[in-house]
Amino acid sequence: MPPSQSAIIVIPARLSSQRLPRKMLLADTGHPLIEHTWRAARTARRADAVLVATDSEEIAAAVRAFGGEAVLTSPDAPSGTARIVEALPRIPEASVIVNVQGDEPELAGTAIDTAIDLLDRCPEAGVATLVTPLRSKDDLLDPSAVKAVLTPWREASAEDGTAGSVVPDAWRALYFSRSPVPAARDWSDALLTTTPPLYWQHVGLYAYRRSVLEQWNDLPESRLAAVESLEQLRVIEAGIPIVAGAVAHAARGIDTPKDYAAFVARSRSTP
């Protein structure tokens, strides 16, 4: 195993949001949402620093007010990853850059550490991400629950042509989809209860090797990414291996007023 790599967490945060306007600055808990996410990210033990990349001076000012560091980017960035790529020249040197979405204030620091550790254990991987077992048929059929098709991660083949050994608790991502995949020709609800799981839900966190982000703008366009609206398919089509690690459950993201109200209620009930 290679030595542990340096890592920095970057939280992309934009001011405009369609379903929940100005959500990064909502502060019904007494603290803006972006602060909750920043504080959760800081519990990761493998990361050396946490930065916010934002298109808004208002968000940047809020970040500085609670003691964080912010980098200003263009409002035209089409995705969180693109915002990080734009900020990359101003991000301190680190071999791994972790993309934590600004609307996931309950993401565990241990989950972030899992993604960083995967890149240590799987040197062929360019990107690490997370998945959780998908056990609900409703989730399987829900397009907003992104499914991951996985196979066990194997180390590079030996010089004699024999297959490399399986890396424990690591999976190679073959495909991601909003459709229920793999599609069962003969469906049985028992397929949702297998061990190891057959169906996985993607958890939207990425740990990138810095070298992958440095070439991001030169990656070929992906029709699959466009049709599924899933940017990780661009990585797969470019031939960059993605390794996935399992966590017990997905963090609850904040997308709607109902999501935010539930988060506020949970925050107030926590000692």
C-alpha positions in Angstrom: 0.0 0.0 0.0 1.4 3.5 -0.9 1.9 6.0 1.9 -1.1 8.0 3.1 -1.8 11.0 0.8 -2.5 14.6 1.7 -6.1 15.6 1.2 -8.1 18.8 1.2 -11.9 19.1 1.3 -13.5 21.6 -1.0 -17.2 22.5 -0.6 -18.7 24.0 -3.7 -21.6 26.4 -2.7 -23.6 28.6 -5.1 -26.1 31.2 -4.0 -28.8 30.4 -6.5 -30.9 27.3 -6.0 -34.2 26.6 -7.6 -36.1 24.5 -5.1 -34.8 26.3 -2.0 -33.6 29.8 -2.7 -30.4 31.0 -1.0 -30.3 27.7 1.0 -26.6 28.0 1.8 -27.4 31.1 3.9 -30.5 29.8 5.6 -29.9 30.1 9.4 -33.0 28.9 11.3 -30.7 26.9 13.5 -28.7 30.0 14.4 -26.0 29.1 11.9 -26.0 29.2 8.1 -26.4 25.9 6.4 -22.9 26.2 4.9 -21.5 26.4 8.4 -23.1 23.1 9.4 -21.6 21.4 6.3 -18.2 22.9 7.0 -18.2 21.8 10.6 -19.2 18.3 9.6 -16.5 18.1 7.0 -13.9 19.2 9.6 -14.5 16.1 11.6 -12.8 14.0 8.9 -9.4 12.9 10.3 -7.7 12.4 6.9 -8.2 15.9 5.5 -5.7 18.7 6.1 -8.1 21.6 5.5 -11.6 22.5 4.4 -12.3 25.3 1.9 -15.5 26.7 0.4 -15.6 27.5 -3.4 -18.4 29.8 -4.0 -19.9 32.2 -6.6 -21.2 34.6 -4.0 -19.5 37.2 -1.9 -22.3 36.9 0.6 -21.5 33.2 1.1 -17.8 34.0 1.2 -18.4 36.6 3.9 -20.5 34.2 5.9 -17.7 31.6 5.7 -15.1 34.1 6.9 -17.4 35.1 9.8 -17.5 31.6 11.2 -13.7 31.2 10.7 -13.6 29.4 7.4 -11.7 30.1 4.2 -13.5 30.8 0.9 -12.4 31.0 -2.7 -14.5 33.0 -5.2 -15.4 31.5 -8.5 -17.6 32.3 -11.5 -21.4 31.9 -11.3 -21.2 30.1 -14.6 -19.8 26.9 -13.4 -22.1 24.1 -14.6 -21.4 21.7 -11.6 -19.7 21.5 -8.3 -16.8 19.7 -9.8 -16.4 22.4 -12.4 -16.4 25.0 -9.7 -13.6 23.1 -7.9 -11.6 22.8 -11.1 -11.9 26.6 -11.6 -10.6 27.1 -8.0 -7.8 24.5 -8.3 -4.9 27.0 -8.9 -5.8 28.6 -5.5 -6.3 25.4 -3.6 -3.2 24.4 -1.6 -1.1 21.5 -2.8 -2.6 18.1 -1.9 -2.7 14.9 -3.8 -6.4 14.3 -3.1 -9.3 16.8 -3.4 -12.6 15.8 -1.9 -15.8 17.3 -3.2 -18.4 17.6 -0.4 -21.7 19.1 -1.5 -22.7 22.2 0.5 -26.2 20.9 1.1 -25.1 17.8 3.1 -24.6 19.1 6.6 -25.0 15.6 8.1 -22.3 13.8 6.1 -20.1 11.9 8.6 -16.4 12.7 8.7 -15.8 9.0 8.7 -17.4 8.7 5.3 -15.0 11.3 3.9 -12.1 9.3 5.5 -13.4 6.1 3.8 -13.2 7.7 0.4 -9.7 9.1 1.0 -8.5 5.7 2.3 -9.8 4.0 -0.9 -7.4 6.0 -3.0 -4.6 4.8 -0.7 -5.6 1.2 -1.0 -6.4 1.3 -4.8 -3.6 3.1 -6.5 -5.1 2.5 -10.0 -8.2 4.4 -9.1 -8.4 8.1 -10.2 -11.6 8.8 -8.2 -13.2 7.4 -5.1 -16.9 7.6 -4.2 -19.4 6.1 -1.8 -22.4 3.8 -2.0 -25.0 2.4 0.4 -27.0 -0.8 0.1 -30.3 -0.2 -1.7 -33.0 -2.3 0.0 -36.2 -0.5 -1.0 -38.1 -1.2 -4.2 -39.4 2.4 -4.1 -35.8 3.7 -4.1 -34.9 1.3 -6.9 -37.6 2.8 -9.1 -37.0 6.4 -8.0 -34.9 8.3 -10.7 -33.6 10.7 -8.0 -31.9 7.8 -6.3 -28.9 7.1 -8.4 -28.0 3.5 -8.8 -24.4 2.2 -9.0 -23.5 -1.0 -10.8 -20.4 -2.5 -9.1 -18.0 -5.4 -9.2 -15.3 -6.3 -6.6 -12.1 -4.2 -7.0 -9.1 -6.3 -8.0 -5.5 -5.2 -7.9 -3.6 -5.0 -11.2 -3.1 -8.4 -12.9 0.3 -10.1 -12.2 3.0 -10.3 -14.9 2.1 -13.9 -15.5 -1.4 -12.9 -16.5 -3.2 -14.2 -13.4 -5.9 -12.0 -12.0 -5.0 -9.6 -9.2 -6.4 -10.2 -5.7 -9.6 -8.7 -4.5 -9.2 -5.5 -2.4 -11.4 -5.9 0.7 -14.4 -3.5 1.0 -13.6 -1.9 -2.4 -15.8 -2.0 -5.5 -15.1 -0.9 -9.1 -17.9 1.2 -10.5 -19.0 -0.1 -13.9 -21.9 2.3 -14.4 -24.3 4.7 -12.7 -27.9 5.2 -13.7 -31.2 6.7 -12.7 -32.9 3.6 -14.0 -33.3 0.4 -11.9 -30.0 -1.4 -12.8 -29.0 -4.1 -13.0 -32.3 -5.0 -14.6 -33.6 -8.4 -13.5 -35.2 -10.5 -16.2 -37.1 -12.4 -13.5 -37.8 -10.1 -10.6 -37.9 -11.2 -7.0 -38.0 -9.0 -3.9 -35.3 -11.3 -2.5 -32.9 -9.6 -4.9 -33.0 -6.6 -2.6 -31.8 -8.6 0.4 -28.7 -10.4 -1.0 -25.4 -10.3 0.8 -23.3 -8.7 -0.6 -25.9 -6.3 -2.0 -26.8 -6.5 -5.7 -28.3 -3.1 -5.7 -26.5 0.0 -4.5 -27.4 3.7 -4.2 -24.8 6.2 -5.0 -23.8 8.7 -2.3 -22.7 11.9 -4.0 -19.2 12.4 -2.5 -16.1 12.3 -4.6 -12.4 12.1 -3.7 -10.4 13.0 -6.8 -6.7 12.6 -7.4 -5.6 16.1 -8.1 -4.2 14.9 -11.5 -7.7 14.0 -12.6 -9.0 17.5 -11.8 -6.1 19.0 -13.6 -7.1 17.3 -16.8 -10.9 17.7 -16.2 -11.5 20.3 -18.9 -9.8 18.1 -21.5 -11.9 15.0 -20.8 -14.0 14.0 -23.8 -17.7 14.9 -23.7 -20.0 12.0 -22.7 -23.3 11.3 -24.3 -24.1 9.0 -21.3 -23.4 11.8 -18.8 -25.7 14.1 -20.8 -28.6 11.7 -21.2 -28.5 10.5 -17.5 -27.4 14.0 -16.2 -24.7 12.2 -14.1 -21.2 13.8 -14.5 -19.5 10.7 -13.1 -20.3 8.9 -16.3 -17.9 11.3 -18.1 -15.1 9.9 -15.9 -16.0 6.3 -16.7 -16.2 7.0 -20.4 -12.8 8.7 -20.3 -11.4 5.4 -18.9 -10.6 6.7 -15.4 -11.3 4.0 -12.9 -13.7 4.8 -10.0 -13.5 2.9 -6.8 -16.5 2.8 -4.4 -16.7 2.1 -0.7 -19.8 1.2 1.2 -21.3 3.2 4.1 -24.3 2.2 6.2 -26.6 4.9 4.9 -26.7 8.0 2.7 -26.5 11.5 4.3 -29.8 13.4 4.1 -29.2 16.3 1.6 -31.1 19.5 1.8 -33.0 20.2 -1.5 -36.5 21.5 -0.5 -38.1 23.6 2.2 -39.4 20.3 3.7 -35.8 18.9 3.8 -34.6 22.0 5.5 -37.4 22.1 8.1 -36.7 18.5 9.0 -33.0 19.3 9.4 -33.7 22.2 11.6 -36.0 20.0 13.8 -33.2 17.4 14.1 -30.7 20.0 15.0 -32.9 21.4 17.7 -33.5 18.0 19.2 -29.8 17.1 19.3 -28.2 17.8 22.8 
